[in-house]
Amino acid sequence: MTRIVDIDADPETTRTKVAAAGIPIFGSVEKLLNAYTVIHGYLDGTYRTISELRKYWGYLANNVVFIQISTDINSALKIFETINERGIGLNPMDLSKNLLFTQVEPIDFTNLKHEWKKVTAPLEKAKEKPLRFLRYFIIANYKVKNDRGDAVVREDEIYDWFIDKNNLALCNYESDAFGFVKKLIRDVDRFIGFTQKRANDGVSSAAMDSMQQLCGAAFSLHYVLLLAASNFPKPLFEYFVQQLESFLFFYIFTKTPTRDLERNFSVWADELRDIGEIIDATGQKKALNAFISEKFQKNMAAKDAELTDALKRYALGSMQQYRTRYLLSKLTQFVDMAYKGLTVAAALSEYSTLEIEHILPQTPGEGLRRSFVEENPGKDYDDYKERLGNLTLFEKPLNIIAGNDFFCKKLPLYIKAGNYLTRSIAGLTDVGTNNSITRINQKLWAFNAWSAVEIEQRQEMLIGLTKEVWRTFPLET
């Protein structure tokens, strides 16, 4: 505020000079500058002379009353609660901060305020919702009990949860407010790292990248389990992420409502915290294997038929396009890894530049459409062109050349594809016996024609591959 006054200039110049002074422009600073822009624009456009501006100021000075309330910190907290109940914009994050202030001496206020900023500033900068983080933090770190018996804390229940006497001992913020804030700061760093595809050690992770491409911005509940498992050794954490991704694939691609997962995740978080505290490495692996088998594998088995049915009907418009791209990318990566004999998956980014190719063209010429209708009586061209079995990943230059041509004209181009899943459409590579190529060939089909029957066959083939890609497997102990 002082710098804005000192600069004494138009909004654009003010913003430039604030940035030049090394002040990060996000959160409350950005809101102040935006407000300054609005106010400056209003005054500049409405009051052309100093005389008019003086009249406006006179009106404000005589009709606007500012009231300042001075009180001790405990009374201030009560005032905050009262204001919040009357609908003013204070949220549980604000109230939780003030709750912590009641636990420390006034001499520590400045230090506590500085530490609290380490919680809120990173969330603001990353444009993450503070209340969502705080809710996930509670569920991930504490055993939650409520009258509903669902072990879930909703956003509007956060503050009430903190002040409940039964939860004071869990959080220990009464006797160690700074220790509690340090725990928040630690989990904020991890939480933001997870949203940016980093593992629990803060390093970019192929497993986290893959998980992010599955979940996108639409699904975030898995952060509860990641926070609960964040004390795992790095190899165990990476393994857990892979198993969690397979589990979530079954739930997301069957479009299971989030509420069916929320209660389970809260209870499972308690078990993951316990596993994270096991000191013996072998015992920790055994406990995690048991967790994966009991919680993930059994639930996936129960949803297997539902997933198979969903994939049989899967088409380009069945889900968001980024999830269809994720599905094709994972299948393509799996085939490439098997073809090359690789066991460790890299990030999916190498497939992000490829285009989704419609083998049966998306916009066919009249001759091709007529040929399909004649050869496939009772089959709808527009239905089959969007089916999963008709989709593959293809380099853009080759995709442009392939265009909307007949299948027989596209085959020579598919042979040039950089990935084996697309190349295999035109023919399987025959190299020796009992090697990585012959083993993956047993799961792939080549085609010399492309009708409704072949599209259905390839869809079945891809469904078979999904069961290979998205599965759980135990750690070696």
N, C-alpha and C positions, 0 to 999 in steps of 0.2 A: 504493500500500500504506500509506504514511504517513497519507494522508487518511482511509482506511477506519478505521485505528486511532484517529485523532484524533476522528472523528465518533462512534465508539463507540455505535452505535444498531442498530435492526432493519434488515433488508435494504432494505425499501422506502424508509425515511428516508435510509439511506446512499446509495442510488442517486439519490434526488432531490437530495441535497446535493452529490454528485459532479457531477451535471449542472449544478447552479446555479453551481458553481465554474468552469464553462466548459471542463470536460474532456470531449471527445467520447467518447461511449460506443459504441465498436465495436472489433472486433479483440480484442487482449489485455486491454484494460480491461473489455470486456463479459464476457470469460471469467473474469476475476478476480471481478467482481461476482456472476456466476452461481455460482462456486465458494463465495463468501462466503454466498450465500443457502442453498446446500445444507448447508454446514457449520453455519451458524447454526441452521437448521431441525432438523438432527440433534441438536445439543447441547441446544437448547431443549426438544425433545420427549422426549429420552431421560434427561437428568440434571436432576431437578427442584430439587435443593438444591446449595448450595456444597460440602457434604461429598461428595456423589456426584461432583461435577465434579472435586474434588481427587483422588479415587481414580482417575478416568479419566486425569487429567494424570499422576499417578504411574505409571500403567501405560505411557503413551506415553514418558515420560522414561526409563524403565528398559528398554524393549524396542525402541525405535526409535533407530537409530544413523545420524547424518548424517556423511558423509565428504566433505571438501573437498580437492580436488587443486590444488596450486599448481605451475605450470610455465611455461615460456616459450611464446610464441605458436606456434612451429613444432611443439612437442610437443603442444600443445593441439589443433592441427589433426589430428594423427595419432590422438589420443584420440577426437576427433569421428568420424573415419573408422571406427575400431574399434567404437565404440558403434553406429554406423549399420549396420555389417555384422551386428551381433547382434540386429537387429530393433527397436531403440529408435526412437522417432518423430522422427528427424532426416531431413530430406529434402534434395534437391539445392539447394534455395533456401537452407537454413541453411548447408550446406557451402560453397556459392559465396560467401556473405557472409564466412565465416571464411577462405576462400581469399584474399579481398581483404585481410584484416587482416594476412596474412603479407607483404604487399607494401609496407606503410607503417610508419613509425616509431611507437613507442608514443605519442608526443606527439600524433599525428594520429588516434588511435583514436576519441576523442570526436567529432571532426569527421566521420570516415568513418561512424560509427554514425548521426549525424544525417542524413547524405546518404542512407544506405541506407534509412532510414525513409521517405524521399521515394519510394522504389520500392515498399516493402511496404504502407505505410499507405493510399495511394489504392486499391490492389488490394483490401485488406481492406474498406475503406469501400464500394467498389462491388460487393463480394461476388464478385470474380473470382478464379479459381484462379491463384495465383502461378506454379505450375509450367507451366500452359498458356501463360501469357504468356511465361515464360522460354524455353520451347521455340520458340514462334513468333518471339521476338526473335532467337534464334540462326539459324533458317532464313531469316528475312527479311534479316539483316544480313551473313551470312558464307557463303562457299562451303563446303558440307558434304560431307565425304568419309567413307566408312566401308567396312568389309570386305564389307558386303552389297551395296554399289554402288547403294543406293536414294536417296542424298542426303538421308536423313531422320534426325532425332534424336528418339528416344523420351524420355519423361519420366524413365525410370530410367537413361538414358544421359547426362543433362545434365552431371552433375558430372564423369564420366569424360571427356566431350568437352572440358570446360574445362581439365582438367589434362594432356590430351594435348599433348606438346611441339610437335606440328605446328600446333596451334591457338593457341599462346601469341602468336605474331607477329600472327595475325589480330586477336585481341582487344586486344593491347597492354596488358593489365592489370598486367603485371609492372612496366613502367616508368612507367605512368600510370594507377594505380588510380582516382584521382578522375575522370579523363577518361572512363574506362570506365563508372563509375557515372553520370556526367552523361548519357552516351548511353542508359543504361537508363532514367533519369528522363524523358528526352525521349520515348522510345518508350512508356513507361507512360502518359504524358499523352495521346499520340496513340491508343494502344490503347483506353483508357477512353473517349476521345472517340468513337472508332468505334462502340463498343458503345452509346453514347448518341446515335447518329445525327448526329454532327458530322463535318465534313470535316477535311482536314489542317491547316486554319487555326483549328480549334476552334469554328467557327461552324456552327449547325444547317443541315442540307443536305437538300433534297428527294430528291436522288439516294440519300443514305445512308438516309433514312427508307424509301424504296422497297426498298432492299437488305435492310434489317432486317426488313421485313414478309415478304420472301421467305424469308430464312434462319431467322428466329425464334431461339430458344435452342438449337435442335437442331443447327445447323450453324455452325461457327466457323472453319473452315480458311481462309476467304477473308481473314481478318485477316493472314495471312502476306503475301499479295500487296498488301494495303492498306498495311502497314508498309513493304514494299519500295518502294512507289510514293509514300511520304509526302513525299519531297523534290520531287515534281513541282510546278510552278506550279499554283495553285488551279484555273484553267480546265481544264488537262490532267488533274488529279486527278479532277475532277467527270466529265469525259468518260470517263476510265478506269473509274470506278465504274459508269457506265451500261452500258458494254460488258461489264464483269464480271458485272453482274446478268443480262444476256441470256444469257451463257455458262452461268452457274449455273442459270438457269431450265431449260435443256435437260437438265442433269445431275440436278437435283433432281426434276424432274417425270418423268424416266425411271427414277428411283430407282437411279441408278448408285452403287455402293459408294464410300465416301470414300477407300478405299485406292487407287482408280484415279486419284484426283486428287492425293494427297499428294506422291508423288514428282515429278509434273509441276510442282506449285506451288513446290517447293524449287528446282528448276532454273530455272523462270520468274522466281523472285525475283531470281536473279543477273542476269538480263537487264534486269529493271526497274530495279535499282540502277544499272546502267550507263547506261540511258536517262536516269535522274534526274541524272546527272553531266554530260550533254551541255549545253554552254553556249549553243550556237547554237540559237535558238528554232525555226527552220525545220527544222534537222537533227533536233532533238528530236521534233518532230511527225512527221517522216517515219519515224523509228525506231519511234515508238509505233504509227503506222499499220501498219508492217510486222509488229510484234509482234501486234497485234490480228488482222490477217489470217492470220498463220501459226498462232498459238496458239488463238485463239478461233473465228474464222470457219470454219477447216477442221474443227475438232472438232465444231462445231455442225452443219455440213453432213453429217458422218459420222453424226450422231445424228438427223438430220431425220426419217427414216422411222420410227425407234423412238419419237420424240416424237409423231408423227402417230398412230401406233397407240395409244399410251398415252392421248392426248386423245380418240380415238374411243370408248374404253372408259371415259372419265373420268366419275365420279359423285361425289356429295357425300361418300361415305365412302372415296374412293380415297386421300386424304391427310388430314392434319390439317385441321380446319375453318378455321384461320387462313390456311392456304395456299389453300384454295378461295376464301376471301374476298379474299385478295390477287389471285388470278387474275381474279376478277370485277371487282375494283376497278380493276386495270390496264386491262382491256378497256373498262370503262365510261369511265375517264378518257381513254383514247385516242379513243374515239368523240366524247366531249364536246369534246376539243381540236380534233379535225378539224371538228366541226360549227361551232365558234366561230372557226376559223381561227387557233388558238393554236399556238405552236411550242415553248414552254418549259413543262415539266410542273411543277406545284406538288406539295406533299406529298399523300399519299393520304388524309390525315386527314378531308377533306370527305366521303369515302365511308364512313368508319368508323361513322357513325350509322345508315346504311341497313341494312335487314334482307335476308337471303337469302330471296327469294320463290320458292315452288314454283308455277309456272304451272299445272301439273297438281297439284292440291292434295295436301299431305302426308297429311292425314286426311280423305279424301272421304266424302261420304254414300253410302249404298248405291246410290242412283239414278245418281250420277256414275260410281262404280266399275263398275256393271253396264253403263252406256252405253259406257264405254271398252272393256270386254271384248268387247261385241257388235260394236263398230265396228273393233276391232283383233284379229282372231282370232289366237291363238298368241302374243300379246304380253302380258308380265307387267306389270300396273299398277305394282306396287311397285318394279320395276326401272326403268321409264321415269320415274317421279316423281322419282328421285334423279339422273338423268342431267344432265350439264352443260347440255345444250340446253334443259332444263326450268327452269333456275335464272336468276334475274336479281336485281338490287339494287333495292329499293323502299323508300320512306319508310314508317316504322312505322304512322302513322295510316291511310294508304291500304292498307297490307298487312292491317291489322285489318279494314277494311271489305270488302276483297276476300275475305278468309276462305277458305272451302272451296268457293266457288261454281264454276259452269260457266264455261268460257272466255269465252263470249259476254257474260256478266254482268261479267267483269273488264275487258274491253276499254276501256270508258269511263273506268275508273280508271287504266289504264296511260297513257292520253293525258295525264293530269295529273302524271305522274312528272317529277321534277326533272332526270333524266338522259335523254339521247337514245337510249341503247341500249335502255332499257325502253320509252320512248315509241314507238320505231320498231316495236315488236311490233304495235301497233294501227294504225300507218300512218306512211309516210314524209312528211316535210315537203317540199313542192314550192315552191321559191323560185328562179325564174329559171333560167339555164343557166350551166354552167362556173364554179361558185363552190364554196366549201368545203363547203356543204351537199349540193350535187348530187354532189360527188366522193365524200363518205362514203356517200351513199345507194347508190352503185354496189356497195358492199360489205355492205349490210344488206338484210334481207328483212322484209316485213310479212306478217302472217298473219290470215286470217279464220276459220280453224278450228284445232283443236288435238288432233291424234291422234298416234300413234306416228311417222307419216311426218313431220309438222311438227317434232316434237322432234328427229328425226334430221337434218332439213334445217338446223335452227337450230344443232345441234351442229357440223355441217360449216361453217356460216357463222362460228361462233366460232373454230374451228380456223384458218380462213383469217385471221382477225384476229390470232391469236397470232403468226403469221409476220410480221405488220406491226409488232407491238409489240416482240417480243423478237428483235431483229436487231442486227447490227453495222453501223457506217457509219464511213467514214474522216473524219479531221480535215482541214479545208482548210489547205493549206500555201501 
